[in-house]
Amino acid sequence: MLQKSLKGKKVAIVGLGGSFSDYVLARINSTHFDEVWGINSIGAVFHVDRTFMMDPASRFLDDIKAGKQTGNAQTFLLETPNKGPIYSCCLDDRVPEIVEYPLEAVIKDITFSYFNNTVAYAIAYAIHKKVSTICVYGIDFSYRKNLHFAEAGRACVEFWCAIGLARGIKIEVAPNSGLLDMNVPEDEKLYGYHRLDDPLVQRVEDGNLIIGKKSELGEATKEELTSPEALDGREPVLIGKHDIEGVTYESPKK
């Protein structure tokens, strides 16, 4: 059910990345959202109140440029009932739910125009509507299992998260997402300090950010952090943060 006013509301923005499973877990654990906003065709998987699909609908309806997502997108656009408004760059007679994204109003209000992916538009819209909390799921961009692939747009989304925080909006990111380094082990979040024998650790306890030595804070539980164990034993690799075993930076001796 659409809210008459979004001011002060808590919204979830859910994309198609792997960490959308954290949204499912949140709902299983009775987490409440005033509205749920979908990115592209996630609304074909579960109900969303609004959708942001900034590519023209013709990209999904007239072609297969979306690859394996094409069928899902067509089902969502043409067959899914009660899907709420779909914000896009242009209208399409085949999908009456599509409305034009209020770009001019958003830019005039926030005074920034930096949009290189659909998620950025969704977060900017939430800021424009003065929500109180934005919970982000399935917005990952980089993936632990494939270090050679990353989707463009992470910097833009993190930029809009910062704008939201500066305006007093609470930003929550799925713990298994690469966005804002959420899935990085807690003792590696502070670059440089992570190389110390007793690294500085940052942790959130009771809504407060705590930074201290690992020996003093002790080990966090799985509920408190995304540990290597919680990541199926595969620790995320950040190029430049880890020294690569067997690699030397010394010039070879002649």
Rosetta blueprint (number, residue, H / E / L):
1 M L
2 L L
3 Q L
4 K L
5 S L
6 L L
7 K L
8 G L
9 K L
10 K E
11 V E
12 A E
13 I E
14 V E
15 G L
16 L L
17 G L
18 G L
19 S L
20 F H
21 S H
22 D H
23 Y H
24 V H
25 L H
26 A H
27 R H
28 I H
29 N L
30 S L
31 T L
32 H L
33 F L
34 D L
35 E E
36 V E
37 W E
38 G E
39 I E
40 N H
41 S H
42 I H
43 G H
44 A H
45 V L
46 F L
47 H L
48 V L
49 D L
50 R E
51 T E
52 F E
53 M L
54 M L
55 D L
56 P L
57 A L
58 S H
59 R H
60 F H
61 L H
62 D L
63 D L
64 I L
65 K L
66 A L
67 G L
68 K L
69 Q H
70 T H
71 G H
72 N H
73 A H
74 Q H
75 T H
76 F H
77 L H
78 L H
79 E L
80 T L
81 P L
82 N L
83 K L
84 G L
85 P L
86 I E
87 Y E
88 S E
89 C L
90 C L
91 L L
92 D L
93 D L
94 R L
95 V L
96 P L
97 E L
98 I E
99 V E
100 E E
101 Y L
102 P L
103 L H
104 E H
105 A H
106 V H
107 I H
108 K H
109 D H
110 I H
111 T L
112 F L
113 S L
114 Y L
115 F L
116 N L
117 N L
118 T H
119 V H
120 A H
121 Y H
122 A H
123 I H
124 A H
125 Y H
126 A H
127 I H
128 H H
129 K L
130 K L
131 V L
132 S L
133 T E
134 I E
135 C E
136 V E
137 Y E
138 G L
139 I L
140 D L
141 F L
142 S E
143 Y E
144 R L
145 K L
146 N E
147 L E
148 H E
149 F E
150 A E
151 E L
152 A L
153 G L
154 R H
155 A H
156 C H
157 V H
158 E H
159 F H
160 W H
161 C H
162 A H
163 I H
164 G H
165 L H
166 A H
167 R L
168 G L
169 I L
170 K E
171 I E
172 E E
173 V E
174 A L
175 P L
176 N L
177 S L
178 G L
179 L H
180 L H
181 D H
182 M L
183 N L
184 V L
185 P L
186 E H
187 D H
188 E H
189 K L
190 L L
191 Y L
192 G L
193 Y H
194 H H
195 R H
196 L L
197 D L
198 D L
199 P L
200 L E
201 V E
202 Q E
203 R E
204 V E
205 E E
206 D L
207 G L
208 N E
209 L E
210 I E
211 I E
212 G E
213 K E
214 K H
215 S H
216 E H
217 L H
218 G L
219 E L
220 A L
221 T L
222 K L
223 E L
224 E L
225 L L
226 T L
227 S L
228 P L
229 E L
230 A L
231 L L
232 D L
233 G L
234 R L
235 E L
236 P L
237 V L
238 L L
239 I E
240 G L
241 K L
242 H E
243 D L
244 I L
245 E L
246 G L
247 V L
248 T L
249 Y L
250 E L
251 S L
252 P L
253 K L
254 K L
